[in-house]
């Protein structure tokens, strides 16, 4: 189920579950785990999705770069500039098979927060890329408390629907950006991410 939002406040965030309270979620049939070894978490994606090694992004063929063009456009960059930036910051990038030139995807980056940041810290950065914030706030998923921002970005004459889910392990923060071709598509992939995010 898609997480529901609660009003974001400026009060101190609650802590993440204690280290001895591991969160282990089931993996649906037809899915595979994506492991973030250093962060000690994992999440499920459909078996048909392809993981792109961020360090190898610069060596992709032109055909392999095509599904990344909407993301580069949304960031206001060329595909080559986008790939260089993604290679530096992304922990993982997972792409769905392209449909009509667009690939739903999940991009994972580490963020320097041991506790959840306030929504007000992330919104200006998203708006700088042209994002229109639809909603935002704290939510609870099986993994624990999270910050969820729903927004759209204009991309090459159409709209990309994005969902940013930020969680913390108590040691570091992890931001998952889910991009879909429609609000329903983005929400579907967000729901799977939320339902499968587990300690590894």
Backbone bond lengths (Angstrom), bond angles and torsions (degrees), N, CA, C in turn:
res aa  C-N    CA-C-N  psi(-1)  N-CA   C-N-CA  omega(-1)  CA-C   N-CA-C  phi
1 X - - - 1.445 - - 1.520 109.96 -
2 X 1.312 116.11 146.36 1.456 120.74 178.71 1.518 108.85 -69.41
3 X 1.341 117.99 133.01 1.459 120.17 -179.77 1.523 111.48 -61.85
4 X 1.324 116.59 146.01 1.460 120.87 174.62 1.515 108.30 -97.91
5 X 1.315 115.65 149.59 1.457 121.24 -176.22 1.516 111.30 -94.03
6 X 1.310 114.93 149.65 1.456 121.06 168.49 1.512 106.39 -118.39
7 X 1.293 117.25 159.83 1.457 121.54 -178.22 1.521 110.53 -60.58
8 X 1.322 116.97 130.46 1.460 121.44 176.15 1.523 108.38 -73.79
9 X 1.310 115.91 137.23 1.464 120.56 178.90 1.513 108.86 -124.70
10 X 1.314 116.16 169.78 1.453 119.64 178.18 1.526 110.63 -98.35
11 X 1.330 117.25 6.58 1.456 119.47 177.50 1.525 109.05 -69.70
12 X 1.341 117.05 159.36 1.458 118.73 -178.10 1.523 110.92 -59.11
13 X 1.322 117.36 137.06 1.456 119.85 -179.39 1.518 111.60 -70.62
14 X 1.312 115.70 153.39 1.450 119.01 177.17 1.514 108.44 -74.41
15 X 1.306 116.10 159.41 1.453 119.78 -178.60 1.520 110.29 -81.56
16 X 1.316 115.03 164.19 1.454 120.14 177.52 1.525 108.48 -79.49
17 X 1.348 117.72 166.38 1.459 119.25 179.84 1.525 111.40 -56.03
18 X 1.318 116.43 150.13 1.461 121.35 178.72 1.521 109.24 -61.19
19 X 1.337 115.77 155.07 1.461 120.69 -175.98 1.525 112.23 -57.36
20 X 1.328 117.57 -31.21 1.464 119.58 -178.79 1.528 112.29 -81.68
21 X 1.320 118.03 -2.36 1.459 122.16 178.59 1.525 109.13 -103.68
22 X 1.316 116.53 69.25 1.466 120.49 -178.65 1.516 110.72 -66.94
23 X 1.317 115.04 140.34 1.459 121.82 176.01 1.523 107.21 -100.10
24 X 1.317 116.79 117.41 1.461 121.97 178.61 1.523 107.42 -122.08
25 X 1.314 117.26 120.79 1.464 123.13 -177.79 1.519 109.81 -113.18
26 X 1.331 117.08 149.67 1.470 119.46 178.36 1.527 111.44 -73.59
27 X 1.322 114.92 154.62 1.462 121.65 177.22 1.522 108.09 -102.31
28 X 1.342 118.20 121.62 1.472 119.97 179.77 1.538 111.42 -63.54
29 X 1.321 115.34 155.16 1.462 120.78 175.40 1.526 109.28 -59.11
30 X 1.328 116.74 141.48 1.457 121.19 179.26 1.522 113.99 82.65
31 X 1.341 116.81 10.34 1.461 122.09 -179.18 1.524 109.91 -119.73
32 X 1.324 115.84 161.58 1.454 122.45 176.51 1.528 108.82 -132.77
33 X 1.320 116.44 155.52 1.467 120.93 179.60 1.523 111.19 -82.22
34 X 1.324 116.36 143.31 1.464 123.64 166.71 1.525 104.51 -112.27
35 X 1.320 116.58 117.55 1.469 121.90 -175.80 1.525 110.79 -99.02
36 X 1.322 115.57 132.94 1.469 122.29 171.14 1.523 105.40 -108.20
37 X 1.320 116.24 85.29 1.463 121.79 -170.59 1.523 113.33 -56.92
38 X 1.326 117.08 -48.89 1.467 120.06 -176.71 1.523 111.91 -64.14
39 X 1.341 116.95 -31.58 1.467 121.31 -178.78 1.529 111.05 -91.59
40 X 1.323 117.37 -7.92 1.462 124.99 177.69 1.521 113.17 59.24
41 X 1.333 116.04 41.31 1.457 121.43 174.14 1.533 108.87 -134.66
42 X 1.337 115.32 164.23 1.455 121.72 176.64 1.523 108.55 -148.62
43 X 1.340 115.73 160.82 1.457 121.22 177.62 1.524 108.28 -151.10
44 X 1.331 115.75 160.71 1.446 120.40 -175.99 1.515 113.27 -99.79
45 X 1.327 115.47 144.48 1.470 122.80 173.15 1.530 107.51 -134.93
46 X 1.337 117.89 155.92 1.462 120.02 177.25 1.532 111.05 -57.84
47 X 1.346 115.66 146.45 1.473 121.15 179.08 1.517 112.91 -58.11
48 X 1.332 117.24 -23.29 1.471 121.28 -177.42 1.526 112.74 -79.87
49 X 1.328 117.87 -11.37 1.459 121.09 -179.93 1.520 109.67 -78.65
50 X 1.342 115.54 154.52 1.455 121.89 -178.19 1.519 109.58 -119.08
51 X 1.319 115.26 130.40 1.462 119.14 175.66 1.517 109.27 -87.11
52 X 1.315 115.67 131.99 1.459 122.36 178.07 1.519 107.23 -106.78
53 X 1.312 116.58 124.35 1.459 120.68 178.19 1.526 107.83 -71.63
54 X 1.351 118.20 115.12 1.472 118.90 -178.06 1.533 113.21 -54.84
55 X 1.325 117.10 -32.70 1.466 119.78 -179.48 1.529 111.59 -68.52
56 X 1.340 116.54 -22.10 1.464 120.22 -178.01 1.523 112.29 -99.35
57 X 1.323 118.04 6.48 1.459 120.54 -175.65 1.520 113.57 -59.94
58 X 1.312 116.57 -35.88 1.462 119.50 -177.02 1.525 112.86 -67.91
59 X 1.332 117.32 -18.49 1.465 119.86 -177.57 1.528 112.82 -99.99
60 X 1.341 118.11 11.26 1.464 120.90 179.01 1.527 111.39 -67.41
61 X 1.320 115.89 148.32 1.464 120.56 174.56 1.526 108.60 -70.89
62 X 1.326 116.11 162.47 1.471 119.88 178.72 1.517 111.16 -58.82
63 X 1.345 117.70 -39.25 1.467 121.13 179.60 1.526 110.45 -64.91
64 X 1.328 117.49 -39.65 1.462 121.34 179.41 1.531 111.55 -68.92
65 X 1.331 117.18 -24.13 1.465 121.29 179.69 1.533 112.48 -79.04
66 X 1.333 117.98 -21.46 1.473 121.77 -174.97 1.535 113.57 -52.57
67 X 1.364 119.84 -46.80 1.467 118.64 -179.49 1.531 113.82 -65.08
68 X 1.339 117.64 -15.35 1.464 121.13 -179.05 1.530 112.62 -87.86
69 X 1.332 117.24 -10.71 1.458 120.35 -177.84 1.527 112.41 -58.21
70 X 1.351 120.16 -44.71 1.470 118.36 178.19 1.523 113.48 -59.73
71 X 1.335 117.02 -35.94 1.465 119.81 177.91 1.522 110.59 -67.38
72 X 1.330 116.52 -42.55 1.468 120.62 178.33 1.521 110.47 -63.44
73 X 1.341 116.59 -43.18 1.464 120.39 178.73 1.527 110.58 -59.98
74 X 1.329 115.79 -42.73 1.468 119.95 -179.47 1.516 111.57 -63.11
75 X 1.321 116.31 -32.01 1.460 120.86 179.64 1.528 111.92 -85.13
76 X 1.339 116.69 -3.47 1.457 120.15 -179.39 1.513 112.85 71.62
77 X 1.326 116.27 32.47 1.460 121.21 -176.34 1.522 109.85 -129.27
78 X 1.317 114.61 163.94 1.460 118.87 168.80 1.527 106.93 -74.36
79 X 1.325 116.63 164.78 1.465 119.67 178.29 1.529 109.84 -60.66
80 X 1.324 117.69 -40.27 1.469 120.91 -179.14 1.533 111.22 -64.07
81 X 1.346 116.87 -43.22 1.471 120.04 177.50 1.522 110.71 -63.66
82 X 1.349 115.69 -42.05 1.464 120.24 179.15 1.537 110.85 -61.18
83 X 1.331 116.47 -43.78 1.456 120.36 -178.91 1.522 111.74 -63.34
84 X 1.331 116.85 -40.01 1.466 119.71 178.16 1.528 111.06 -64.57
85 X 1.344 116.46 -42.73 1.467 120.04 179.40 1.523 110.61 -66.49
86 X 1.327 117.11 -42.05 1.460 120.99 -179.84 1.528 111.05 -65.40
87 X 1.319 116.26 -38.28 1.464 119.96 179.94 1.521 111.17 -62.48
88 X 1.337 116.57 -32.84 1.466 120.57 179.98 1.524 112.31 -76.94
89 X 1.347 117.84 -36.10 1.461 119.77 -169.59 1.521 115.37 -107.34
90 X 1.302 118.99 -26.42 1.463 120.57 -173.11 1.521 112.66 -78.39
91 X 1.333 114.56 137.03 1.450 120.25 169.80 1.520 109.24 -84.01
92 X 1.329 114.78 -41.63 1.462 121.72 -179.81 1.525 109.57 -147.85
93 X 1.329 115.28 147.72 1.456 122.01 171.73 1.526 106.13 -137.16
94 X 1.336 116.29 120.77 1.455 121.48 -176.93 1.521 107.80 -123.29
95 X 1.354 116.14 128.62 1.463 121.70 -174.31 1.522 111.13 -117.25
96 X 1.352 115.45 137.72 1.460 121.11 170.67 1.524 108.43 -77.31
97 X 1.322 117.37 160.40 1.469 118.44 173.14 1.530 109.52 -58.84
98 X 1.330 118.57 141.07 1.469 120.40 -177.42 1.533 112.08 -66.51
99 X 1.323 114.49 140.94 1.466 122.51 173.97 1.522 106.29 -126.81
100 X 1.333 117.16 117.62 1.467 122.80 -178.09 1.526 111.48 52.11
101 X 1.349 116.47 43.40 1.456 121.70 176.19 1.511 115.58 79.46
102 X 1.341 117.90 8.29 1.466 120.32 -178.46 1.519 109.38 -128.44
103 X 1.332 116.71 135.61 1.461 121.95 176.00 1.519 109.62 -114.60
104 X 1.332 116.07 120.31 1.466 119.21 168.56 1.523 105.98 -60.13
105 X 1.322 117.49 150.33 1.459 118.94 -176.88 1.512 111.72 -157.33
106 X 1.311 114.45 163.98 1.465 122.71 171.84 1.519 106.56 -127.89
107 X 1.322 115.78 125.85 1.456 122.26 176.63 1.531 107.19 -114.36
108 X 1.319 116.54 132.57 1.469 121.20 -175.80 1.521 109.02 -119.15
109 X 1.328 116.29 127.42 1.466 121.33 175.86 1.525 109.17 -130.93
110 X 1.311 114.44 149.51 1.458 119.74 174.74 1.519 107.50 -86.02
111 X 1.339 116.27 138.18 1.461 121.07 178.56 1.524 108.35 -122.03
112 X 1.328 118.12 147.73 1.466 120.98 -171.34 1.530 113.76 -83.00
113 X 1.325 116.95 54.31 1.456 120.91 -179.92 1.525 109.97 -125.42
114 X 1.327 116.78 124.71 1.464 119.76 174.30 1.524 110.63 -85.14
115 X 1.332 116.11 -20.80 1.463 122.14 173.90 1.527 107.09 -126.00
116 X 1.315 116.44 162.30 1.462 119.21 -177.04 1.521 111.10 -62.47
117 X 1.325 116.55 133.70 1.466 119.48 177.46 1.521 109.78 -76.80
118 X 1.326 117.35 158.05 1.465 118.75 173.14 1.528 110.10 -70.54
119 X 1.286 115.24 149.50 1.467 121.68 178.27 1.522 110.47 -55.30
120 X 1.316 116.62 -36.79 1.469 121.68 -176.94 1.531 112.71 -63.38
121 X 1.320 117.83 -18.51 1.464 120.89 178.23 1.533 111.31 -79.12
122 X 1.327 117.64 -32.24 1.462 121.44 -175.24 1.527 113.47 -92.31
123 X 1.327 117.29 -31.61 1.470 120.27 -175.71 1.521 113.67 -56.77
124 X 1.348 120.65 -45.70 1.473 119.38 -179.46 1.530 112.90 -60.66
125 X 1.325 117.02 -34.97 1.465 119.73 178.96 1.526 110.45 -66.24
126 X 1.333 117.08 -40.85 1.459 120.72 178.72 1.525 110.92 -67.54
127 X 1.323 116.22 -41.90 1.468 119.93 179.96 1.522 111.61 -64.69
128 X 1.333 117.34 -29.33 1.462 120.83 178.02 1.532 111.27 -63.63
129 X 1.335 117.05 -24.82 1.469 122.09 176.59 1.523 111.55 -90.43
130 X 1.335 117.30 3.20 1.457 120.71 179.62 1.518 114.01 92.72
131 X 1.339 117.63 13.18 1.463 120.68 -179.03 1.521 111.17 -70.34
132 X 1.325 115.54 140.78 1.461 122.65 170.84 1.527 106.10 -105.41
133 X 1.335 116.37 109.87 1.464 121.58 -176.98 1.522 109.32 -72.98
134 X 1.324 116.32 124.20 1.468 121.63 178.03 1.521 110.92 -90.79
135 X 1.325 116.49 -43.84 1.464 120.98 179.38 1.517 108.96 -162.50
136 X 1.293 115.78 162.55 1.452 120.50 178.98 1.508 110.75 -166.65
137 X 1.313 115.78 156.87 1.457 121.25 177.35 1.512 110.93 156.89
138 X 1.294 113.95 -177.77 1.463 120.38 178.35 1.520 109.22 -83.83
139 X 1.316 114.12 148.43 1.459 121.32 178.29 1.521 107.65 -144.51
140 X 1.296 115.87 162.80 1.462 120.40 175.88 1.512 108.40 -115.85
141 X 1.319 115.51 126.75 1.457 122.72 175.88 1.529 106.15 -118.13
142 X 1.318 119.48 169.20 1.464 119.11 -179.77 1.531 114.20 -53.77
143 X 1.343 118.42 -30.97 1.459 122.15 179.12 1.529 111.52 -68.51
144 X 1.322 117.39 -27.68 1.467 121.94 -177.93 1.516 110.60 141.45
145 X 1.330 115.42 -160.98 1.460 119.71 -179.61 1.533 109.66 -73.18
146 X 1.334 115.32 144.10 1.467 120.98 -178.61 1.518 109.12 -143.79
147 X 1.318 115.67 161.84 1.459 122.83 171.87 1.520 106.02 -106.57
148 X 1.328 116.98 129.73 1.456 121.81 -178.98 1.515 109.81 -124.32
149 X 1.330 115.94 126.91 1.460 122.22 174.81 1.524 107.87 -121.13
150 X 1.338 116.57 129.59 1.455 122.35 175.77 1.524 106.88 -111.37
151 X 1.347 116.06 129.97 1.454 119.64 -176.69 1.529 109.93 -155.57
152 X 1.322 114.66 166.81 1.459 120.92 175.94 1.521 108.92 -121.78
153 X 1.329 114.55 155.77 1.460 121.62 176.48 1.518 108.12 -133.46
154 X 1.341 117.55 136.29 1.463 118.81 173.04 1.520 109.28 -73.29
155 X 1.340 116.22 129.22 1.458 121.00 -176.63 1.520 108.94 -136.48
156 X 1.316 116.63 112.36 1.464 122.55 174.37 1.522 112.19 45.42
157 X 1.324 117.02 49.43 1.452 121.46 176.82 1.510 115.75 81.46
158 X 1.320 117.30 3.05 1.469 119.70 175.14 1.521 108.65 -135.75
159 X 1.311 116.16 -177.54 1.460 120.99 -175.15 1.518 110.46 -111.09
160 X 1.338 116.15 131.30 1.468 121.77 171.29 1.525 107.10 -98.82
161 X 1.307 115.98 134.33 1.461 122.17 -179.69 1.521 107.79 -102.41
162 X 1.341 115.65 120.24 1.456 119.55 -175.18 1.518 111.21 -123.37
163 X 1.330 113.54 148.46 1.456 122.93 177.07 1.521 106.71 -131.15
164 X 1.332 116.93 122.09 1.461 120.48 176.49 1.519 108.08 -106.72
165 X 1.325 115.89 121.67 1.457 122.74 177.92 1.523 107.16 -114.21
166 X 1.333 117.03 119.55 1.462 121.80 -179.33 1.523 108.14 -112.75
167 X 1.331 115.56 127.29 1.462 121.81 176.23 1.518 108.18 -127.80
168 X 1.316 115.75 165.67 1.461 119.42 173.81 1.524 108.80 -128.40
169 X 1.320 114.12 152.08 1.462 120.47 176.39 1.525 110.61 -99.43
170 X 1.328 117.12 -1.73 1.453 121.36 -172.95 1.519 110.94 94.19
171 X 1.335 115.96 -18.24 1.460 122.58 178.80 1.520 110.22 -111.41
172 X 1.334 115.92 -39.63 1.462 121.37 -179.11 1.519 109.57 -148.39
173 X 1.340 116.10 165.23 1.447 121.08 174.93 1.519 110.06 -102.85
174 X 1.323 115.74 152.84 1.459 121.66 178.21 1.516 107.31 -132.39
175 X 1.335 116.23 127.59 1.464 121.72 177.06 1.520 108.61 -109.53
176 X 1.334 115.53 124.05 1.456 122.97 177.16 1.528 106.54 -106.67
177 X 1.309 117.44 121.03 1.463 120.62 175.30 1.517 107.77 -107.69
178 X 1.329 115.14 116.06 1.458 122.86 -179.74 1.526 107.34 -101.71
179 X 1.330 117.42 127.15 1.457 121.84 179.64 1.517 108.86 -118.69
180 X 1.341 115.61 130.52 1.451 120.98 178.33 1.510 111.29 -129.27
181 X 1.325 115.68 165.71 1.466 121.29 -179.72 1.522 112.34 -79.78
182 X 1.335 116.54 -15.36 1.463 122.47 177.00 1.524 107.23 -147.47
183 X 1.325 116.26 168.52 1.469 119.23 177.19 1.523 110.17 -60.29
184 X 1.327 116.89 -42.40 1.467 120.74 -179.61 1.530 111.16 -63.94
185 X 1.338 116.41 -39.90 1.463 121.02 178.76 1.527 110.23 -63.53
186 X 1.325 117.56 -47.76 1.464 121.12 179.10 1.522 110.57 -62.38
187 X 1.338 117.19 -42.27 1.471 120.52 -179.71 1.521 111.64 -65.32
188 X 1.336 116.72 -36.00 1.469 120.84 178.72 1.532 110.24 -62.31
189 X 1.337 116.67 -46.54 1.465 119.97 -179.34 1.528 111.33 -71.20
190 X 1.325 117.35 -33.48 1.464 120.92 174.81 1.524 110.26 -62.93
191 X 1.330 117.18 -42.60 1.465 121.27 -179.37 1.526 110.74 -61.21
192 X 1.343 117.11 -43.03 1.456 120.14 179.10 1.526 110.35 -65.18
193 X 1.330 116.82 -43.93 1.470 120.22 177.35 1.524 110.02 -58.66
194 X 1.329 117.49 -49.15 1.464 122.12 -178.22 1.530 111.65 -61.37
195 X 1.335 116.16 -39.11 1.454 120.92 -176.40 1.525 113.37 -76.65
196 X 1.339 117.53 -22.90 1.473 119.56 -176.60 1.527 114.19 -107.10
197 X 1.322 119.27 -13.88 1.467 120.97 -177.24 1.522 109.75 -57.85
198 X 1.332 115.08 122.36 1.458 121.91 -171.78 1.522 111.04 -140.46
199 X 1.324 115.21 161.77 1.456 119.63 167.18 1.527 107.73 -73.62
200 X 1.327 116.27 147.08 1.471 117.91 178.67 1.513 110.36 -107.28
